Amino acid sequence: MDRNPSPPSSEAEEEEEGDAVGSTVYSKHWLFSILTRLIEVISPEKTEPSANPEEIQTELDEEMENDICKVWDMSMDEDVALFLQEFNAPDIFMGVFAKSKCPRLTEICVGILGNMACFQDICMSISKDENLGQVLLQRLCDSDSPTLLETSRLLLTCLSQPEVANVWVERIRDSPSVYDCVCFIMSSSTNVELLVKVGEVVDKLFDLDEELMLNWIKSGTCQSVGPSVDDSPEELPDFKIVPCILEAAKQVRSDNPEGLDVYMHILQLLTTVDEGIQAIVQAPDGGKETWSLLYDLVCHELCQPDDPPIIVQEQKTVLASILSVLSAMFASQTEQEYIKMRKNMPLIGSLIRILQYMEGCGKRSVDNSKESEQEETGKGDLNEEDFHLKILKDICCELLSNMFQELTKENTLEGLNQGHLNEQTCSCAFQNLLPLYFASVESFLEVLREADQTLAENLEKRFPSLKVHT
């Protein structure tokens, strides 16, 4: 059953002239009557002294639920949303949040506000109402998943409006309980749809405000303040942001590729500041859990040998995020056992396969000889799709070059025996790494001569610039 059924339309012959809401066929009188009934539902007079308030308020009667759901659906129309705003619907919903213990009613009211916030003027009005803003943030501490989902949608809608985004960023920055509630959701929820939406909110927040991201990175180092709402846990664990992100990513990875993309981008945003990198690599496990998850995604799930080369187009953004984090970790934690090259030859094979797929996916590849020119002109003539492929290529090459410099004879022999390194894969790697990463290629070639001199000589013939320097 749909959560918000189709709305009623007012037949013209049955409506008095002027009763229609704006240019719609919806009735002002009908809407007014539903909102009036909503006020009655939450009014103290509605409750009989002998009745149990819990029993009365935890469920909506079917007729009221159907009607308020129709309003929810109708609120996607701007004329209806403006009428609701004029009728002070947000204030009525404030009353619902304060007095109702019916999760379904709270969910619907937040959902209606979310639809209304899609329109700029209404969004500005909702966002500038400090009391409403605080009450909505408290909804993030709700125990009801559908309400949490609608609250997250509303926040994402507001954060996506440039005119009011900063209002919400500052409000969230000044509300420590938001961090706790968001981390609690990411670390404990199994609702994939909710996890994706919460992830989108976090991603947007970090993208908008580095200070907030730094605050959240540091929040795990001190005792968290639990949310101050009646139905929340009395005490929340001392959350740290990275483990919560990883737990959410594990939940969404199989069922929602877009959600995985979101959480990988959050990790990438963390690596744009030193504190974020340290939060990853200085975890109790030294970053092993993060590395293991990302390694597994690249080596066993994304861009696999039995996938068509065009798959790199579909996975380019999530691959770029993952490889960016791996690159940052590799550069900062080379002493960690899990990063030792003897354990990561399959990753080198996967990096080269990504480069091979990029060449074979039918899209225009970026010529290294034009790289300096493109750096000066930005995107140049590249369309958006090719531009994202170039970003992926640049990140892939940077990580591959760093790994090449760490290879030993033993690692190289292992790579040759496992099939990760051969003339075809090495040629692809050299083609993409030269001339920018000449030193890395030269270092690897010296090691390769010890492991397989014939292969090294064949590669020198294919890349004469290397032979000149040997």
C-alpha positions in Angstrom: 0.0 0.0 0.0 1.3 3.4 -0.9 2.3 5.6 2.0 0.7 8.6 0.4 -2.3 7.7 -1.8 -3.5 9.9 -4.7 -5.3 13.1 -3.8 -8.9 13.9 -4.4 -9.8 16.3 -7.1 -12.7 18.7 -6.8 -15.2 18.3 -9.6 -15.9 21.8 -11.1 -19.6 21.4 -11.0 -19.6 20.6 -7.3 -17.3 23.4 -6.3 -18.3 27.0 -5.7 -16.4 29.6 -7.7 -13.3 30.7 -5.9 -13.0 27.5 -3.8 -10.2 26.0 -5.9 -6.7 26.3 -4.6 -4.8 28.4 -7.1 -5.0 26.9 -10.6 -5.7 23.4 -9.2 -9.0 21.6 -8.9 -8.4 21.0 -5.2 -10.9 22.5 -2.7 -9.8 25.1 -0.2 -12.7 24.1 2.0 -11.7 20.4 2.0 -8.1 21.3 2.8 -9.2 23.6 5.6 -11.4 21.0 7.1 -8.6 18.4 7.2 -6.2 20.8 8.9 -8.9 21.7 11.3 -9.4 18.0 12.1 -5.7 17.7 12.6 -5.8 20.4 15.2 -8.6 18.6 17.0 -6.6 15.4 17.0 -3.8 16.9 19.0 -5.9 19.3 21.1 -6.1 18.5 24.8 -9.8 18.8 24.7 -9.9 15.7 22.5 -8.6 13.5 25.3 -11.2 12.3 27.8 -10.0 12.5 31.4 -10.5 8.8 31.9 -8.8 7.7 28.7 -5.3 6.5 28.4 -3.4 9.1 26.3 -1.0 6.5 25.0 -3.7 4.4 23.5 -5.5 7.3 21.9 -2.5 8.9 20.3 -0.4 6.0 19.0 -2.7 5.1 16.1 -4.6 7.2 13.5 -8.1 6.2 12.5 -8.3 5.0 8.9 -10.3 7.9 7.6 -8.0 10.5 9.1 -4.9 8.7 7.9 -6.3 8.5 4.3 -7.3 12.2 4.3 -4.0 13.5 5.7 -2.1 11.3 3.2 -4.1 12.9 0.4 -2.9 16.3 1.7 0.7 14.9 1.7 0.4 14.0 -1.9 -1.3 17.3 -2.8 1.4 19.3 -1.2 3.7 18.5 -4.1 1.7 21.1 -6.0 3.1 24.7 -5.4 -0.4 26.3 -5.2 -1.4 23.8 -2.5 1.9 24.3 -0.7 1.4 28.0 -0.7 -2.1 27.6 0.7 -0.8 25.4 3.5 1.8 28.0 4.3 -0.9 30.7 4.4 -3.0 28.6 6.7 0.1 28.3 9.0 0.4 24.5 8.5 4.0 24.5 9.7 2.7 25.8 13.1 0.1 23.1 13.2 2.8 20.5 12.5 4.8 21.9 15.3 1.9 21.1 17.6 1.8 17.6 16.2 5.5 17.1 16.9 5.1 18.4 20.5 1.9 16.5 21.5 1.4 13.5 19.3 2.8 10.1 20.1 1.6 8.6 16.8 4.6 7.8 14.6 2.5 7.7 11.5 1.1 11.1 12.0 4.5 12.6 12.7 5.9 10.9 9.6 3.2 12.3 7.4 3.5 15.9 8.8 7.3 15.8 8.2 6.7 14.5 4.7 4.3 17.3 3.9 6.9 19.9 5.2 9.4 18.1 2.9 7.2 18.6 -0.1 6.5 22.2 0.8 10.3 22.9 1.2 10.8 22.0 -2.5 9.5 25.6 -3.2 12.1 28.3 -2.6 10.0 30.9 -0.8 8.4 28.3 1.5 11.8 26.7 2.1 13.2 30.0 3.2 10.2 30.6 5.6 10.6 27.1 7.1 14.3 27.4 7.4 14.3 30.8 9.2 11.9 29.6 11.8 14.3 28.8 14.6 11.8 26.9 16.8 10.7 24.7 13.9 14.3 24.1 12.8 15.2 22.9 16.3 12.2 20.7 16.5 12.9 19.1 13.1 16.5 18.4 14.1 15.1 16.6 17.2 13.2 14.3 14.8 16.6 12.8 13.9 16.5 11.2 17.4 13.2 9.5 16.6 13.0 5.8 16.9 10.6 5.5 13.9 12.4 4.7 10.7 9.8 6.2 8.3 9.9 9.5 10.3 13.7 9.5 10.2 13.5 9.0 6.4 11.2 11.9 5.9 13.2 14.1 8.2 16.4 13.3 6.3 14.6 14.1 3.0 13.5 17.4 4.4 17.0 18.3 5.6 18.5 17.3 2.2 16.0 19.5 0.4 16.9 22.5 2.5 20.6 21.9 2.3 20.3 21.8 -1.5 18.8 25.3 -1.6 21.8 27.7 -1.7 19.7 30.5 -0.1 19.1 28.6 3.1 21.9 26.0 3.2 24.1 28.0 5.6 21.2 28.5 8.0 20.9 24.7 8.4 24.7 24.1 8.5 25.0 26.6 11.4 22.0 25.1 13.1 23.4 21.6 12.9 26.9 22.8 13.9 25.4 24.2 17.1 23.4 21.0 17.8 25.7 18.3 19.2 22.9 15.8 19.4 22.7 15.7 15.5 26.1 14.1 15.4 25.1 11.4 17.9 21.8 10.7 16.2 23.3 10.5 12.7 26.1 8.2 13.9 23.5 6.0 15.7 21.5 5.6 12.5 24.6 4.8 10.4 26.0 2.3 12.9 22.8 0.5 13.8 20.1 0.8 11.1 19.4 -2.0 8.6 17.0 0.2 6.6 18.9 0.7 3.3 16.7 3.5 2.1 17.2 5.4 5.4 20.9 4.8 5.4 21.2 6.2 1.8 19.3 9.3 2.6 21.2 10.0 5.8 24.4 9.4 3.9 23.3 12.0 1.4 22.7 14.5 4.2 26.2 13.9 5.7 27.8 14.1 2.2 26.1 17.4 1.6 27.0 18.8 5.0 30.7 17.8 4.6 30.8 19.2 1.1 29.2 22.5 2.2 31.2 23.1 5.4 34.7 21.9 6.2 34.5 23.3 9.8 31.5 21.1 10.5 33.3 18.1 9.0 36.3 18.8 11.3 34.0 19.1 14.3 32.4 15.8 13.6 35.9 14.1 13.0 36.9 15.4 16.4 33.6 14.6 18.2 34.6 10.9 18.6 37.5 11.9 20.9 35.2 13.3 23.7 32.1 12.0 25.5 29.1 12.5 23.3 26.0 14.4 24.5 22.9 12.3 24.2 19.8 13.7 22.4 17.3 15.4 24.7 14.1 13.8 23.6 11.7 11.6 25.4 11.8 8.6 23.1 15.6 8.5 22.6 18.0 6.2 24.4 19.1 7.6 27.7 22.8 7.2 26.8 24.4 6.8 23.4 27.8 5.2 22.8 30.8 7.5 22.3 30.6 7.4 18.5 33.5 7.9 16.1 32.6 9.0 12.6 34.8 6.5 10.5 33.5 3.2 12.0 29.9 4.5 11.6 30.5 5.3 7.9 32.0 1.9 7.3 29.1 0.1 9.0 26.6 2.0 6.8 28.6 1.3 3.7 28.6 -2.5 4.5 24.8 -2.4 4.8 24.2 -0.6 1.5 26.9 -2.2 -0.7 24.9 -5.1 -1.9 21.5 -3.5 -2.3 22.2 0.0 -3.4 25.1 1.0 -5.6 24.2 4.7 -5.4 24.3 4.4 -1.6 27.7 2.9 -1.7 28.8 5.8 -4.0 27.6 8.2 -1.4 29.5 6.7 1.5 32.7 6.3 -0.4 32.5 10.0 -1.3 32.0 10.8 2.4 35.3 8.9 3.1 37.0 10.8 0.2 35.9 14.1 1.7 37.4 13.1 5.0 40.8 12.6 3.3 40.8 16.2 2.0 41.9 17.3 5.5 44.8 15.9 7.6 42.5 15.3 10.5 40.3 13.1 8.4 43.2 11.0 7.2 44.4 10.6 10.7 40.9 9.6 11.8 41.1 6.7 9.3 44.6 5.5 9.8 44.9 6.1 13.6 41.8 4.0 14.4 42.4 1.3 17.0 43.0 -1.2 14.1 45.3 1.3 12.3 42.9 1.6 9.4 42.8 -2.1 8.6 39.0 -2.3 8.4 38.8 0.7 6.0 41.6 -0.7 3.8 40.0 -4.2 3.8 36.6 -3.0 2.8 37.9 -0.8 0.0 40.4 -3.4 -1.2 37.6 -6.0 -1.3 35.4 -3.6 -3.4 38.1 -2.9 -5.9 39.5 -6.4 -6.2 36.4 -8.6 -5.9 33.3 -6.5 -6.7 33.9 -3.5 -9.0 35.2 -3.6 -12.5 35.8 -7.4 -12.6 37.5 -9.5 -15.3 34.1 -10.8 -16.5 32.6 -7.3 -16.7 32.4 -5.5 -20.1 34.9 -2.6 -20.3 31.9 -0.1 -20.5 31.3 -0.9 -16.8 34.0 1.6 -15.9 31.6 4.3 -17.1 28.9 3.2 -14.7 31.3 2.9 -11.8 33.7 5.8 -12.4 32.6 8.0 -9.5 32.6 5.3 -6.8 35.9 4.0 -8.1 37.4 7.5 -8.0 36.3 7.9 -4.4 37.6 4.5 -3.3 41.0 4.8 -5.0 41.4 8.3 -3.7 41.0 7.0 -0.1 43.3 4.1 -0.8 45.9 6.4 -2.2 45.8 8.7 0.8 46.1 5.7 3.2 49.0 4.2 1.2 50.9 7.5 1.3 50.4 7.9 5.0 50.6 4.4 6.4 53.2 2.5 4.4 54.5 0.9 7.7 51.2 -0.9 8.3 51.3 -4.6 7.8 48.1 -4.6 5.7 49.6 -2.2 3.2 52.7 -4.3 2.6 53.1 -5.1 -1.1 53.2 -8.8 -0.7 49.5 -8.6 0.3 48.4 -6.2 -2.4 49.5 -7.5 -5.8 45.9 -8.2 -6.7 45.2 -4.4 -6.2 47.9 -3.6 -8.7 46.2 -6.0 -11.1 42.9 -4.3 -10.5 44.3 -0.8 -11.1 45.8 -1.9 -14.4 42.5 -3.5 -15.4 40.7 -0.2 -14.7 43.1 1.5 -17.0 42.6 -1.1 -19.6 38.8 -0.8 -19.4 39.1 3.0 -19.7 41.0 2.5 -23.0 38.5 0.0 -24.3 35.2 1.4 -23.1 34.7 3.3 -26.4 35.2 6.7 -24.8 37.8 9.2 -25.8 40.9 8.7 -23.7 43.1 11.5 -22.5 46.4 11.8 -24.3 49.3 12.3 -21.9 51.0 14.6 -24.4 48.1 17.1 -23.9 48.0 16.8 -20.1 49.8 20.1 -19.4 47.6 21.9 -21.9 44.4 20.6 -20.3 45.6 21.6 -16.8 45.7 25.2 -18.1 42.3 25.1 -19.7 40.4 23.1 -17.1 37.9 20.7 -18.8 38.9 21.9 -22.2 36.8 20.1 -24.8 36.0 17.2 -22.6 32.4 16.5 -21.9 31.3 15.8 -18.3 31.5 12.1 -18.7 35.0 12.2 -20.1 36.1 14.6 -17.5 35.1 12.2 -14.7 37.0 9.5 -16.5 40.1 11.7 -16.5 39.7 12.2 -12.8 39.5 8.4 -12.3 42.6 7.9 -14.5 44.6 10.5 -12.6 43.8 9.0 -9.2 44.4 5.5 -10.5 47.8 6.4 -11.9 48.9 8.2 -8.8 48.2 5.1 -6.6 49.7 2.7 -9.1 52.9 4.8 -9.4 53.3 4.9 -5.6 52.8 1.1 -5.4 55.3 0.5 -8.2 57.9 2.3 -6.2 57.4 -0.1 -3.3 57.7 -3.3 -5.3 60.6 -5.7 -4.5 61.9 -8.6 -6.6 59.8 -11.0 -4.5 56.6 -9.0 -4.9 57.2 -8.8 -8.7 57.8 -12.5 -9.0 54.6 -13.1 -7.1 52.7 -10.7 -9.4 54.1 -12.5 -12.5 53.2 -15.9 -11.2 49.6 -14.8 -10.3 49.1 -13.2 -13.7 48.8 -9.6 -12.5 51.9 -8.6 -14.3 52.7 -9.6 -17.9 53.8 -7.8 -21.0 50.2 -6.6 -21.8 49.4 -5.3 -18.3 52.8 -3.7 -17.9 52.5 -2.0 -21.3 49.2 -0.6 -20.3 50.6 0.7 -17.0 53.6 2.3 -18.7 51.4 3.9 -21.4 49.3 5.6 -18.8 52.1 6.5 -16.3 54.6 8.0 -18.7 55.9 10.6 -18.9 54.4 12.1 -15.6 55.5 9.2 -13.4 58.8 8.4 -15.2 60.7 7.8 -11.9 58.2 5.2 -10.7 58.2 3.3 -14.0 62.0 3.4 -14.0 62.2 2.1 -10.4 59.8 -0.7 -11.2 61.7 -1.6 -14.4 64.9 -2.0 -12.4 63.2 -4.5 -10.1 61.6 -6.2 -13.1 65.0 -6.9 -14.7 65.9 -9.0 -11.7 62.6 -10.9 -11.8 62.2 -11.3 -15.6 64.9 -9.8 -17.7 63.3 -10.8 -21.0 60.1 -9.0 -20.1 62.0 -6.0 -19.0 63.9 -5.9 -22.4 60.7 -6.2 -24.4 59.2 -3.3 -22.5 62.3 -1.2 -23.1 61.8 -1.8 -26.8 58.2 -0.7 -26.7 59.1 2.4 -24.7 62.4 3.7 -26.0 62.5 6.6 -23.6 63.2 4.1 -20.8 66.1 2.5 -22.6 67.9 5.8 -23.1 68.0 6.3 -19.3 69.2 2.9 -18.4 
